[in-house]
Amino acid sequence: MTTTRTVGIGAGAKELATEDMILNIGPQHPSTHGVLRLRLVLDGERISEAEPIIGYMHRGAEKLFEVRDFRQIIMLANRHDWLSAFSNELGVVLAAERMLGMEVPERAVWARTLLAELNRVLSHLMFLGSYPLEVGAITPIFFAFREREELQQVMEEISGGRMHYMFNRVGGLKEDLPAGWLGRTRKTVHGVRARMSNIADLIMGNEIFRARTRGVGMLSREQILQYGVSGPIARASGVDFDLRRDEPYLAYQELDVRVVTRTEGDCLARFECLLDQVHASLDLADACLDRLAELPPGPINVRLPKVLKVPEGHTYAWTENPLGINGYYLVSRGEKTPWRMKLRSASYNNVQVLSELLPGALIADMIAILGSMFFVVGDVDR
């Protein structure tokens, strides 16, 4: 459907009829973060309507959960946000452990917390490198990927995987930390922190980057709350909420969690939140390393029966994933597979607000806005 308008083209000239144009961005367009489609209605160079159309990567993970046992579900849940694999696994094991009334060894609790923060930094570094690339800055992605490579070596050493770690187990972790791993990790964390200024100095003082992002893509606190947007995007609009501090799990209740917020709610504020959150997560990683160094040797997991059955009942376990709140609603009927497991992913809500965020913006600013929403399409479609 098109809307016809009549516009004047000058004094004494005839009036000219114009029509709105419908433009599809995606689902295979190189400017999108994966297979996302945006249906835009344009009035000249300005967006008047925007509809995100999702589902191109849908694999039916929630139905697959129902025919896999609790060990196999970890593998399925690992993959929806491929930048946050360790954090994805946490929701499954925390829900199952809560239903089982299981107490996880202290060593496993602190190791999980450490690995979750390292995974958070890895995820943030990807967006800190790729977002400037989308607005024309090439160099930052090389700095970001150097730091990612350092951290991925640490994660690969402990788990054997570069992206899909599969290191969580119901009751703890797959195996104990390798000899000397804590020292190597501490050295890596120190090096990454020292070099983060390369990215900050290159970008934050860049006039072109600031001109493309400041005052662009304004997201209000009211819109955040209406759409259930969470994570760094919500905190950039003044929503001071972080599950690690406000409803702590793992070892976060014993840590000083610094929550990074801004009030501007624009693309620049979202980028700044992500940048500062890296430093906050590195501080938490150091605190976890200190605690693990003090703990005496001990078990890293709980011995499980050959067939693990979760008692009848239901629970909801949520975690503060790198992109926002990730939740699992588990319903069990006492079998080895869940009767129902519903996944609440951060990216799904974060993408839905685009229908309110994009109208009124210039099409030239669309990519800057889209990139600043920090989503993974697999996390949207599941």
C-alpha positions in Angstrom: 0.0 0.0 0.0 1.4 3.4 -0.9 0.4 6.9 0.3 0.3 9.7 -2.2 1.4 13.2 -1.1 1.3 16.5 -3.0 4.3 18.8 -2.5 5.2 22.2 -3.9 8.4 22.5 -6.0 8.8 26.3 -6.0 7.0 29.6 -6.2 4.6 29.7 -9.2 5.4 26.1 -10.1 3.0 23.2 -10.4 2.6 20.8 -7.5 4.2 17.4 -7.7 2.6 14.2 -6.4 5.0 11.8 -4.6 4.6 8.3 -3.2 6.1 6.6 -0.2 8.5 3.8 -1.1 8.6 0.4 0.6 12.2 -0.9 1.0 13.3 -4.3 2.1 16.6 -4.5 4.0 17.6 -8.1 4.0 17.2 -10.9 4.7 20.5 -11.3 2.9 21.7 -7.7 3.0 25.3 -7.2 4.1 24.4 -4.4 6.4 22.4 -6.6 8.7 23.6 -8.7 11.7 22.8 -12.0 10.2 19.5 -13.0 8.5 17.3 -10.2 9.7 14.8 -8.4 7.4 13.6 -4.9 7.9 10.5 -3.7 6.0 10.9 0.1 5.8 8.4 2.7 4.5 10.4 5.7 3.2 9.2 9.3 2.8 12.1 10.5 0.7 15.2 9.9 2.8 13.4 9.6 6.1 11.9 6.4 7.5 8.2 6.7 8.3 7.6 3.1 9.3 9.8 0.1 10.2 8.9 -3.5 10.8 11.5 -6.1 11.9 10.7 -9.5 10.3 12.3 -12.4 12.0 12.4 -16.2 11.9 14.8 -16.9 9.0 17.2 -18.7 11.4 14.5 -20.4 13.5 15.5 -24.0 14.4 12.9 -24.9 17.0 15.2 -25.1 19.9 12.5 -25.1 22.5 10.8 -28.1 20.9 14.1 -29.8 20.7 14.6 -29.3 24.4 11.6 -31.5 25.0 13.2 -34.6 23.4 16.7 -34.2 24.8 17.9 -35.1 28.3 19.4 -32.5 30.6 23.0 -33.2 29.4 22.0 -32.8 25.7 20.0 -29.6 26.3 23.2 -27.8 27.3 24.6 -28.3 23.8 21.4 -26.9 22.2 21.2 -23.9 24.5 24.9 -23.2 24.0 24.3 -22.0 20.4 21.5 -19.4 20.2 23.8 -16.5 21.0 27.1 -17.7 19.5 29.0 -14.9 21.1 27.9 -15.8 24.7 28.0 -19.6 24.7 29.2 -20.1 28.3 26.5 -17.7 29.6 23.8 -19.5 27.6 24.7 -22.8 29.3 24.4 -21.3 32.7 20.6 -20.8 32.5 20.0 -24.5 31.8 22.2 -25.9 34.6 21.0 -23.3 37.2 17.4 -24.2 36.5 18.1 -28.0 36.7 20.2 -27.6 39.9 17.4 -25.5 41.6 14.8 -28.2 40.8 17.2 -30.9 42.1 18.0 -28.9 45.3 21.6 -29.4 44.4 24.5 -27.5 46.1 27.4 -26.9 43.7 30.9 -27.0 45.0 32.4 -23.6 45.9 35.2 -24.1 43.5 32.8 -24.6 40.6 30.8 -21.5 41.6 33.8 -19.2 41.5 35.1 -20.8 38.3 31.7 -20.3 36.6 31.6 -16.7 37.6 35.1 -16.1 36.2 34.3 -17.8 32.9 31.0 -15.9 32.6 32.9 -12.6 32.9 35.6 -13.6 30.4 32.8 -14.6 28.0 31.1 -11.2 28.6 34.3 -9.4 27.6 34.6 -11.6 24.5 31.1 -10.7 23.4 31.5 -7.0 24.1 34.8 -6.9 22.2 33.1 -8.2 19.1 30.6 -5.3 19.0 33.3 -2.8 20.0 35.2 -3.8 16.9 32.3 -4.3 14.5 30.2 -1.3 15.3 32.9 1.3 14.3 33.3 -0.7 11.1 29.7 -0.2 10.2 30.0 3.6 10.5 33.3 3.7 8.5 36.1 3.0 10.9 38.2 0.0 9.9 41.1 0.0 12.4 39.2 -0.7 15.7 38.2 -4.2 14.7 41.9 -5.3 14.4 42.5 -4.1 18.0 39.3 -5.8 19.2 40.1 -9.1 17.6 43.6 -9.1 19.0 42.2 -8.9 22.5 39.5 -11.5 21.6 42.2 -13.9 20.4 44.2 -13.5 23.7 41.0 -14.3 25.7 39.9 -17.1 23.4 43.2 -18.9 23.9 42.5 -18.9 27.6 38.9 -20.2 27.1 40.1 -22.8 24.5 42.7 -24.1 26.9 40.2 -24.8 29.6 37.3 -26.1 27.5 38.7 -27.3 24.2 36.3 -25.0 22.2 36.8 -21.6 20.7 33.1 -20.5 20.6 30.9 -23.4 21.9 32.6 -24.3 25.1 30.3 -27.0 26.5 32.1 -26.7 29.8 29.1 -26.4 32.2 27.5 -29.5 33.6 24.5 -30.0 36.0 26.3 -29.9 39.3 29.4 -27.9 38.3 31.9 -28.0 35.5 33.2 -30.6 33.1 36.6 -30.9 34.8 39.0 -29.0 37.0 41.2 -26.0 36.0 44.4 -27.0 34.2 47.7 -26.6 36.2 49.0 -23.0 35.8 45.8 -21.8 34.1 45.0 -19.2 36.8 48.4 -17.6 36.3 48.1 -17.5 32.5 44.6 -16.1 32.8 45.7 -13.4 35.2 48.4 -12.3 32.8 45.9 -12.3 29.9 43.4 -10.1 31.8 46.1 -7.7 32.7 47.3 -7.4 29.1 43.8 -6.9 27.7 43.1 -4.2 30.3 46.3 -2.4 29.4 45.5 -2.4 25.7 41.8 -1.4 25.9 43.0 2.3 25.6 43.9 1.6 22.0 40.2 1.2 21.1 39.0 4.0 23.4 41.6 6.5 22.2 41.0 5.7 18.6 37.2 6.0 18.7 36.0 8.2 21.5 37.9 11.3 20.3 37.0 10.7 16.7 34.8 13.6 15.4 33.3 11.6 12.6 32.3 8.7 14.9 30.8 11.1 17.4 28.9 13.0 14.7 27.4 9.7 13.4 26.3 8.5 16.9 25.6 11.4 19.2 21.9 12.3 19.4 21.1 9.5 16.9 18.7 6.6 17.7 17.4 8.1 20.9 15.7 5.4 23.1 13.7 6.6 26.1 13.4 4.9 29.5 9.7 4.5 28.8 10.4 2.6 25.6 12.9 0.4 27.3 10.4 -0.6 30.0 7.5 -1.1 27.5 9.4 -3.5 25.3 11.4 -5.3 28.0 14.8 -4.2 26.5 17.7 -5.2 28.8 21.4 -5.2 29.1 23.8 -2.4 28.0 21.1 -0.9 25.7 18.7 -0.4 28.6 21.4 0.9 31.0 22.5 3.4 28.3 19.0 5.0 28.7 19.2 5.3 32.4 17.6 1.9 33.5 19.9 1.0 36.4 19.2 -2.7 36.6 21.7 -5.6 36.5 20.8 -9.1 37.8 24.3 -9.7 39.0 23.9 -6.9 41.5 20.1 -6.8 42.0 19.3 -10.6 42.1 22.7 -12.2 42.4 23.5 -15.7 41.4 26.8 -17.7 41.3 29.3 -15.8 43.4 28.1 -12.3 42.5 26.7 -11.6 46.0 30.2 -11.7 47.3 31.6 -9.3 44.6 31.4 -5.6 44.1 29.5 -5.4 40.8 29.9 -2.0 39.1 26.9 -1.3 36.9 27.7 1.0 34.0 24.9 3.4 33.1 24.3 6.5 30.9 21.3 8.8 30.5 21.5 10.0 26.9 20.0 6.9 25.3 21.7 7.4 21.9 24.0 5.3 19.8 27.1 6.9 21.5 25.8 6.2 25.0 25.2 2.5 24.1 28.8 2.2 22.7 30.2 3.9 25.9 28.3 1.5 28.1 29.8 -1.4 26.3 33.3 0.0 26.5 33.1 0.7 30.2 31.5 -2.6 30.9 34.6 -4.4 29.6 36.7 -2.7 32.3 34.1 -3.6 35.0 34.1 -7.2 33.9 37.9 -7.4 33.9 37.8 -6.2 37.5 35.4 -8.9 38.4 37.6 -11.5 36.7 40.5 -10.4 38.8 38.5 -10.7 41.9 37.4 -14.3 40.9 41.1 -15.2 40.2 42.1 -14.0 43.6 39.4 -16.1 45.3 40.2 -19.2 43.3 43.8 -18.9 44.2 42.9 -18.9 47.9 40.5 -21.9 47.7 41.9 -25.3 48.7 41.8 -28.2 46.2 38.4 -29.8 46.0 35.7 -31.1 43.7 34.6 -29.1 40.7 31.3 -31.0 40.2 28.7 -33.3 41.8 28.6 -36.9 40.8 25.4 -37.6 38.9 23.4 -40.8 38.3 23.7 -42.4 34.8 20.1 -41.2 34.1 19.4 -37.8 35.5 15.8 -37.1 36.2 14.6 -33.7 37.5 11.7 -33.8 40.1 8.2 -32.7 39.1 7.6 -29.0 39.3 8.6 -25.7 37.6 11.1 -22.9 38.0 12.5 -19.9 36.3 16.2 -19.2 36.2 17.5 -16.0 34.7 21.0 -14.6 34.2 22.6 -11.3 33.1 23.9 -12.4 29.7 26.3 -10.0 27.8 23.4 -8.8 25.6 20.8 -8.6 28.4 18.5 -10.8 30.5 18.4 -14.5 29.5 15.8 -16.7 31.2 14.8 -20.3 31.2 11.3 -21.4 32.4 11.6 -25.1 33.1 8.6 -27.4 33.7 9.3 -31.0 34.6 7.1 -34.0 35.1 9.9 -36.1 36.8 11.3 -37.5 33.5 14.8 -37.3 32.1 13.6 -34.7 29.6 11.8 -31.4 30.4 8.1 -31.3 29.7 8.6 -27.7 28.6 11.5 -25.3 28.6 10.8 -21.7 27.4 13.8 -19.5 26.5 13.6 -15.8 27.0 16.5 -14.3 25.0 17.8 -10.8 25.3 18.1 -10.0 21.6 14.4 -10.8 20.8 13.1 -7.9 22.9 16.0 -5.6 21.9 15.1 -6.0 18.2 11.3 -5.4 18.7 11.9 -1.8 19.8 13.3 -1.0 16.3 9.7 -0.5 15.1 9.6 2.6 17.4 13.2 3.6 17.2 13.7 3.8 13.4 10.6 5.9 12.3 11.7 9.6 11.9 15.4 8.7 11.3 17.2 9.2 8.1 18.0 6.1 6.1 21.7 7.1 6.3 21.5 6.7 10.1 19.7 3.3 10.0 22.9 1.3 10.0 24.3 3.3 12.8 21.2 2.7 14.9 20.9 -1.0 13.9 24.5 -1.7 14.9 24.2 0.0 18.2 21.4 -2.3 19.3 23.9 -5.1 19.9 21.9 -8.2 19.0 22.7 -11.7 17.5 20.1 -13.0 15.1 20.3 -16.6 16.4 19.4 -15.2 19.8 16.3 -13.6 18.2 15.1 -16.5 16.2 16.3 -19.4 18.5 
